[in-house]
Amino acid sequence: MIEKFEELKKEFLTIEKKLTLPEVINNPEKLKEHSRRHSELKEVVGEYEKFLKLTKELTQAEQLAEEERGEMHDMAMEETQVLSKKVQKSRERLREYLIPSDPDRGKDIIMEIRAAVGGDEAGLFCSDLYRMYSKYAENHGWNIDIYNASKTGLGGLKEIIFAIEGKDVYEKLKYESGVHRVQRVPQTETGGRIHTSACTVAVLPQAGEVEVSINEKDLRIDTYRASGSGGQHVNVTDSAVRITHIPTGTVVQCQDERSQHQNKRKALNMLRAKIKEQQKLQQQRSEENRRRNQVGTGDRSEKIRTYNFPQNRITDHRVNISVYNIDAVIEGELGELLQQVRKEINRRQIEEVEAGS
């Protein structure tokens, strides 16, 4: 463990020097990236140096306890017990830093929620999930910007795509990708039978122009008249934008804004996030024994959570955790659940790192 943190300390000092270089200071993207990493490592290095200091003090107190007798011995023993607890706490905090740093930490996200199996009930559940995440974002003071939404006839949503921007957005929501199931009696069910429906959720960290370079020649841009709610511009002007990235076949569209320019900007932002996600998945698949002991892959085809309304229970299948406050969670109070999921995933990741070291 000491060797690992010595390496991180060297990286910290190297980045600290880079932050004084003109080529970094005058490049906003590089400056932002280096500053973010410097901030992360400053916390790690600070804890590491604290650990070394406490360990040294503990060794000195233990030596003093062996050498002294009487009152001095008792005082040294008491100090040893106090320092032992502090060293243990510091060691536990350092173990958490063994989890590989996520390069997307600190980024804003684009979230996609789509109704899957279940017909109209899946559309209503899609609307519930959007309400849940939007309320959670509101509670944290985050900003939500809708990119595209398609409604169903019963007030549900076929799909909704939106950006969430704010402090620690990706860190708190990155494990939400996957299939979310709901078990309840639909509004349209007259016999009182419980149905199972599902929606897919995707969490995409936003990507800057430096991270994902897009050649305009690789794009096919189509404009069309927006549909759905939106005011007088609907079906009057070609404000909606659809962009196809020809090399990858990725298609994105945006119609929520009144101007074509704004919709194009949002669509390009969405496209960069999708291309970055594709590149990330390709890299992960090429690694040997990819995430051997990780809880879930985050793939949208994987069932991660079930919302059982009759039993007032939400179960996260990746970590086998259940909470019994479904109405509160749907109203945005999902912090406790997300914290439990992150804690368990982190614990297993630490065990995996230590087993491989």
C-alpha positions as CSV (number, residue, x, y, z in Angstrom):
1,M,0.0,0.0,0.0
2,I,2.8,2.4,0.8
3,E,4.3,2.0,-2.7
4,K,1.0,2.9,-4.3
5,F,0.6,6.1,-2.3
6,E,4.2,7.1,-2.9
7,E,3.4,6.9,-6.7
8,L,0.3,9.1,-6.2
9,K,2.4,11.6,-4.2
10,K,4.9,11.8,-7.1
11,E,1.9,12.4,-9.5
12,F,0.6,15.1,-7.3
13,L,3.9,17.0,-7.3
14,T,4.2,16.6,-11.1
15,I,0.8,18.0,-11.7
16,E,1.5,20.9,-9.2
17,K,4.4,21.9,-11.5
18,K,2.3,21.6,-14.6
19,L,-0.2,24.0,-13.3
20,T,2.5,26.7,-13.4
21,L,3.3,26.2,-17.0
22,P,2.0,28.8,-19.6
23,E,0.8,26.0,-22.0
24,V,-1.5,24.7,-19.3
25,I,-2.6,28.1,-17.9
26,N,-3.6,29.3,-21.4
27,N,-5.5,26.1,-22.2
28,P,-8.9,26.1,-20.4
29,E,-9.5,22.4,-21.1
30,K,-6.0,21.3,-19.8
31,L,-6.2,23.7,-16.9
32,K,-9.6,22.3,-15.9
33,E,-8.4,18.7,-16.2
34,H,-5.2,19.2,-14.3
35,S,-6.9,21.3,-11.6
36,R,-9.5,18.5,-11.1
37,R,-6.8,15.8,-10.8
38,H,-4.7,18.1,-8.5
39,S,-7.7,18.6,-6.2
40,E,-8.4,14.8,-6.0
41,L,-4.7,14.0,-5.3
42,K,-4.4,16.8,-2.7
43,E,-7.0,15.0,-0.6
44,V,-5.3,11.6,-1.1
45,V,-1.7,12.9,-0.4
46,G,-3.0,14.8,2.6
47,E,-4.4,11.7,4.2
48,Y,-1.3,9.6,3.3
49,E,1.0,12.1,5.0
50,K,-1.4,12.2,8.0
51,F,-1.2,8.4,8.1
52,L,2.7,8.4,8.0
53,K,2.8,11.0,10.8
54,L,0.4,9.0,13.0
55,T,2.3,5.8,12.4
56,K,5.5,7.4,13.4
57,E,3.9,8.9,16.6
58,L,2.5,5.4,17.4
59,T,5.9,3.8,17.0
60,Q,7.4,6.4,19.3
61,A,4.6,5.9,21.9
62,E,5.1,2.1,21.9
63,Q,8.8,2.5,22.4
64,L,8.3,4.8,25.2
65,A,5.8,2.4,26.9
66,E,8.4,-0.3,26.7
67,E,11.2,1.8,28.2
68,E,9.3,3.6,31.0
69,R,7.8,2.4,34.2
70,G,5.2,3.8,36.6
71,E,3.2,6.9,35.6
72,M,5.2,7.5,32.4
73,H,4.5,4.0,31.3
74,D,0.7,4.4,31.9
75,M,0.6,7.7,30.0
76,A,2.5,6.1,27.1
77,M,0.1,3.2,27.0
78,E,-2.9,5.5,27.0
79,E,-1.4,7.5,24.2
80,T,-0.7,4.2,22.3
81,Q,-4.3,3.2,22.5
82,V,-5.5,6.6,21.2
83,L,-3.0,6.7,18.4
84,S,-3.8,3.1,17.4
85,K,-7.5,4.0,16.8
86,K,-6.4,7.1,14.7
87,V,-4.0,5.0,12.6
88,Q,-6.7,2.4,12.0
89,K,-9.2,5.1,10.9
90,S,-6.6,6.7,8.6
91,R,-5.8,3.3,7.1
92,E,-9.4,2.7,6.3
93,R,-9.7,6.0,4.6
94,L,-6.6,5.2,2.5
95,R,-8.1,1.8,1.5
96,E,-11.0,3.7,-0.1
97,Y,-8.5,5.6,-2.2
98,L,-7.3,2.3,-3.6
99,I,-10.3,2.3,-5.9
100,P,-9.2,3.3,-9.3
101,S,-9.9,6.9,-10.0
102,D,-12.9,7.4,-12.3
103,P,-11.7,9.8,-15.1
104,D,-15.3,11.1,-15.4
105,R,-15.6,12.1,-11.8
106,G,-16.8,15.6,-11.4
107,K,-18.5,15.7,-14.7
108,D,-22.1,16.6,-15.6
109,I,-24.3,13.9,-17.2
110,I,-26.8,13.3,-19.9
111,M,-29.5,10.8,-18.7
112,E,-31.8,8.8,-21.0
113,I,-34.9,7.1,-19.7
114,R,-36.9,4.9,-22.1
115,A,-40.0,2.8,-21.7
116,A,-39.3,-0.8,-22.5
117,V,-41.7,-3.8,-21.9
118,G,-45.1,-3.0,-20.5
119,G,-46.9,-0.8,-22.9
120,D,-48.7,2.2,-21.4
121,E,-47.7,1.2,-17.9
122,A,-44.0,1.3,-18.9
123,G,-44.6,4.9,-20.1
124,L,-46.1,5.9,-16.8
125,F,-43.1,4.3,-15.0
126,C,-40.8,6.2,-17.3
127,S,-42.5,9.4,-16.1
128,D,-42.2,8.3,-12.5
129,L,-38.4,7.7,-12.9
130,Y,-38.0,11.1,-14.5
131,R,-39.9,12.6,-11.5
132,M,-37.6,10.7,-9.1
133,Y,-34.4,11.9,-10.7
134,S,-35.6,15.5,-11.2
135,K,-36.8,15.8,-7.6
136,Y,-33.4,14.3,-6.4
137,A,-31.6,16.9,-8.6
138,E,-33.8,19.7,-7.2
139,N,-33.0,18.7,-3.7
140,H,-29.3,19.0,-4.5
141,G,-29.6,22.3,-6.3
142,W,-28.6,20.8,-9.6
143,N,-29.8,22.1,-13.0
144,I,-31.9,20.0,-15.4
145,D,-32.0,20.8,-19.1
146,I,-34.4,18.6,-21.2
147,Y,-33.0,17.7,-24.6
148,N,-35.9,15.5,-26.0
149,A,-39.1,14.1,-24.7
150,S,-41.8,11.9,-26.3
151,K,-45.1,11.5,-24.5
152,T,-47.6,8.7,-24.5
153,G,-51.4,9.0,-24.6
154,L,-52.0,8.4,-20.8
155,G,-49.6,11.1,-19.6
156,G,-46.6,8.9,-19.5
157,L,-43.3,9.2,-21.4
158,K,-42.0,7.0,-24.2
159,E,-38.6,8.5,-23.6
160,I,-36.9,11.5,-22.1
161,I,-33.4,12.7,-22.5
162,F,-32.0,15.5,-20.3
163,A,-28.8,16.9,-18.9
164,I,-28.1,17.3,-15.2
165,E,-25.5,19.8,-14.1
166,G,-24.1,20.4,-10.7
167,K,-21.6,19.3,-8.0
168,D,-20.9,15.6,-7.8
169,V,-23.7,14.7,-10.3
170,Y,-21.9,11.8,-12.0
171,E,-20.4,10.5,-8.8
172,K,-23.9,10.1,-7.2
173,L,-25.8,8.8,-10.3
174,K,-23.2,6.8,-12.3
175,Y,-24.5,3.4,-11.0
176,E,-28.1,4.1,-12.2
177,S,-27.6,2.7,-15.7
178,G,-29.5,-0.5,-16.4
179,V,-33.0,-1.9,-16.5
180,H,-35.4,-0.7,-13.8
181,R,-38.5,-2.9,-13.2
182,V,-41.8,-1.9,-11.6
183,Q,-44.4,-4.3,-10.1
184,R,-47.8,-2.8,-9.4
185,V,-51.4,-2.7,-10.5
186,P,-51.6,-0.4,-13.6
187,Q,-54.2,2.4,-13.8
188,T,-55.7,0.6,-16.7
189,E,-56.1,-2.8,-14.9
190,T,-59.7,-3.4,-13.8
191,G,-59.1,-6.8,-12.3
192,G,-56.5,-5.7,-9.7
193,R,-53.8,-7.8,-11.1
194,I,-50.1,-6.9,-10.6
195,H,-48.2,-6.3,-13.8
196,T,-44.4,-6.1,-14.3
197,S,-43.1,-3.4,-16.6
198,A,-39.6,-2.0,-17.2
199,C,-37.6,1.1,-18.4
200,T,-34.0,1.4,-19.4
201,V,-31.8,4.2,-17.9
202,A,-28.5,5.3,-19.3
203,V,-26.1,7.7,-17.5
204,L,-23.6,9.3,-19.9
205,P,-20.9,11.7,-18.6
206,Q,-20.7,14.7,-20.8
207,A,-17.7,15.0,-23.0
208,G,-15.9,18.2,-24.0
209,E,-14.7,19.0,-27.5
210,V,-11.1,18.1,-26.6
211,E,-12.1,14.6,-25.3
212,V,-14.2,13.8,-28.4
213,S,-13.3,15.5,-31.7
214,I,-16.1,15.4,-34.3
215,N,-15.4,16.1,-37.9
216,E,-18.3,18.0,-39.5
217,K,-17.8,16.0,-42.7
218,D,-18.8,12.9,-40.7
219,L,-22.2,14.3,-39.8
220,R,-25.5,14.2,-41.6
221,I,-27.7,16.9,-40.1
222,D,-31.5,16.9,-40.8
223,T,-34.0,19.5,-39.6
224,Y,-37.7,18.9,-39.2
225,R,-40.7,20.4,-37.5
226,A,-40.9,19.7,-33.8
227,S,-43.9,17.8,-32.4
228,G,-45.5,17.7,-29.0
229,S,-45.7,20.5,-26.5
230,G,-43.6,23.6,-27.1
231,G,-45.6,26.6,-28.1
232,Q,-46.3,28.3,-31.4
233,H,-43.2,27.0,-33.1
234,V,-44.5,23.4,-33.1
235,N,-45.2,22.3,-36.7
236,V,-44.4,25.8,-38.0
237,T,-40.6,26.0,-38.3
238,D,-38.0,23.3,-38.8
239,S,-36.4,23.9,-35.4
240,A,-35.9,20.2,-34.5
241,V,-32.5,18.7,-35.3
242,R,-31.4,15.1,-36.0
243,I,-27.7,14.4,-36.3
244,T,-26.2,11.1,-37.6
245,H,-22.6,10.3,-37.0
246,I,-21.8,8.3,-40.2
247,P,-18.7,6.4,-39.0
248,T,-20.5,4.9,-35.9
249,G,-24.1,5.1,-37.1
250,T,-25.0,7.0,-33.9
251,V,-28.2,9.1,-34.2
252,V,-29.2,11.8,-31.8
253,Q,-32.1,14.4,-32.0
254,C,-33.2,17.4,-30.1
255,Q,-36.4,19.4,-30.4
256,D,-37.0,20.9,-27.0
257,E,-35.6,24.4,-27.8
258,R,-37.3,26.9,-30.0
259,S,-34.3,27.7,-32.2
260,Q,-32.5,25.3,-34.5
261,H,-29.1,26.6,-33.3
262,Q,-29.8,25.7,-29.7
263,N,-31.2,22.3,-30.7
264,K,-28.0,21.6,-32.7
265,R,-25.8,22.6,-29.8
266,K,-27.6,20.2,-27.5
267,A,-27.6,17.4,-30.1
268,L,-23.8,17.7,-30.6
269,N,-23.3,17.6,-26.8
270,M,-25.4,14.4,-26.7
271,L,-23.5,13.0,-29.6
272,R,-20.1,13.5,-28.0
273,A,-21.4,11.8,-24.8
274,K,-22.6,8.8,-26.8
275,I,-19.4,8.4,-28.8
276,K,-17.3,8.7,-25.6
277,E,-19.5,6.0,-24.0
278,Q,-19.0,3.7,-27.0
279,Q,-15.2,4.3,-26.8
280,K,-15.2,3.6,-23.1
281,L,-17.2,0.3,-23.6
282,Q,-14.8,-0.9,-26.3
283,Q,-11.8,-0.2,-24.1
284,Q,-13.4,-2.1,-21.2
285,R,-14.3,-5.1,-23.4
286,S,-10.7,-5.4,-24.5
287,E,-9.3,-5.6,-21.0
288,E,-8.6,-9.1,-19.6
289,N,-10.9,-10.3,-16.8
290,R,-12.8,-7.0,-17.0
291,R,-14.2,-6.1,-13.6
292,R,-14.0,-9.7,-12.4
293,N,-15.7,-9.1,-9.1
294,Q,-17.5,-5.9,-9.9
295,V,-21.2,-5.7,-9.0
296,G,-22.9,-5.4,-12.4
297,T,-21.6,-3.9,-15.7
298,G,-23.8,-0.9,-15.9
299,D,-25.1,-2.2,-19.2
300,R,-28.6,-1.1,-20.1
301,S,-29.6,-4.7,-20.7
302,E,-28.9,-5.6,-17.1
303,K,-31.7,-5.7,-14.5
304,I,-30.4,-3.6,-11.6
305,R,-33.5,-2.7,-9.5
306,T,-37.1,-3.6,-8.9
307,Y,-39.8,-1.2,-7.5
308,N,-42.5,-3.4,-5.9
309,F,-45.4,-1.1,-4.9
310,P,-47.6,-3.7,-3.2
311,Q,-44.8,-4.5,-0.8
312,N,-43.5,-0.9,-0.6
313,R,-40.1,-2.4,-1.4
314,I,-37.2,-1.3,-3.7
315,T,-34.5,-4.0,-4.2
316,D,-31.2,-3.3,-5.9
317,H,-30.2,-6.7,-7.3
318,R,-26.5,-6.0,-7.8
319,V,-25.8,-5.6,-4.1
320,N,-28.9,-7.4,-2.7
321,I,-30.1,-4.3,-0.8
322,S,-33.8,-3.5,-0.1
323,V,-35.4,-0.3,1.3
324,Y,-39.1,0.1,2.3
325,N,-39.9,3.7,1.4
326,I,-41.0,3.5,-2.2
327,D,-43.2,6.6,-2.2
328,A,-40.5,8.7,-0.7
329,V,-37.9,7.5,-3.2
330,I,-40.2,8.2,-6.1
331,E,-40.5,11.7,-4.7
332,G,-36.7,12.1,-4.9
333,E,-35.5,10.8,-1.5
334,L,-33.2,8.2,-2.9
335,G,-30.0,9.4,-1.3
336,E,-30.0,6.6,1.3
337,L,-30.4,3.9,-1.4
338,L,-27.7,5.4,-3.6
339,Q,-25.3,5.6,-0.7
340,Q,-25.8,2.0,0.3
341,V,-25.2,0.9,-3.3
342,R,-22.0,3.0,-3.7
343,K,-20.7,1.8,-0.3
344,E,-21.2,-1.9,-1.2
345,I,-19.7,-1.5,-4.7
346,N,-16.7,0.4,-3.3
347,R,-16.2,-2.3,-0.7
348,R,-16.0,-5.0,-3.3
349,Q,-13.8,-3.0,-5.5
350,I,-11.3,-2.5,-2.7
351,E,-11.3,-6.2,-2.0
352,E,-10.6,-6.8,-5.7
353,V,-7.7,-4.4,-5.8
354,E,-6.2,-5.8,-2.6
355,A,-6.6,-9.4,-3.9
356,G,-4.7,-8.5,-7.1
357,S,-1.9,-6.6,-5.4
